[in-house]
């Protein structure tokens, strides 16, 4: 049976495909548009070259999504190889130039000789939706943080006393800034009328917020140059932050509704520290199918919480943090470990023990995240929820 290896260097508008035989001889090299008819024609031509085809591609989503879906729908094995791996591997091939054709040939040859590449699978519809929703949420939160920083910077420029007193991540201070921004305007309305204005807009602790704002205004009677224009910008930025908060809230509801439909919802959320959002991000990063990883060690390595050896010569036992891992998954594992220290006695004891061994805070949290990755992998494998005392211990 003749096996063909095909490598695809994926791009936004066009891909380049190279097919090789068992000896590495190039049988086909073609540039195709990222369009279904041309991709189907390419598939037909490559299948005609041999009895079996194994595909490799350097993107797992984005511009390669249509290509991957077409291949998987036709029961074709597709393996993912990262762009970094291709770049490093290409250094061992003849020639220094870089072209799409060369990259596609390197991908095909790497798929031919390597046995450790990650196979791509047909995505679960719920997981795909969660990837989109959680990705959008990250974008919104990033935009919100950036806008809040701009708001703080602009407010500090003409009213530093008020900026110092307000927590601009809360709705109340933002609502205040949509109506009153300058010391003179806040002094003019006064504490009592400002309280009424805030209460009419359903601000919690309106009395305390109004008192804080008036006290800050009483301490500054100097009017700075450009204050009028800066105040308008502060109002605009405050309204933008509130709009972003509303979008994040609505998106959180959509994420929760979609996450609850997945069979692993109860298992994932039973882990201390893994709530709705972090649980949905874990599912989006891993797919929820632990068979894709094989072992808990591979899950921990994929999440960047498993140290890797760096031994050489007489030096052994030297460990370092990995450089290749899924950063979104690492964030989920690390933050959930932090939360679990506050809410779970077992996690707190493990963290305290690592600290007593001389580990720094970050090291202790990473060690806890590593242990929790083992537990979560086993729970998803066995499809059972987390219990503080394992069933085996209860039986004993």
Buried (B, 14 or more C-beta within 10 A) or exposed (E): EEEBBBBBBBBEEBBBBBBBBEEEEBBBBBBBEBEEEBBEEBBEBBBEBBEEBBBBBBBBBEBBBBBBBBBBEEEBBBBBBBEEBBEEBBEEEEEEEEEBBBBBBBBBBBBBEEEEBBEBEEBBEBBBBBBEBBBBBEEBBEBBEEBBEBBBEBBEBBBEBBBEEBEBEBBBBBBBBBBBBBBBBBBEBEBEEBBEBBEEBEBEEBBEBBBBBBBBBEEBEEEEEEBEEBBEBBBBBBBBBBEBBEBBEEBBEBBBEBBEEBEBBEBBBBBBBBBBBBBBBBBBBBBBBBEBBEEBBBBBBBBBBBBBEEEEEEEEEEEEBBEEBBEBBBBBBBBBBBBBBEEBEBBBEBBEEBBEEEBEEEBBBBBBBBBBBBBBBBBBBEEBEBEEEEEEEEEE
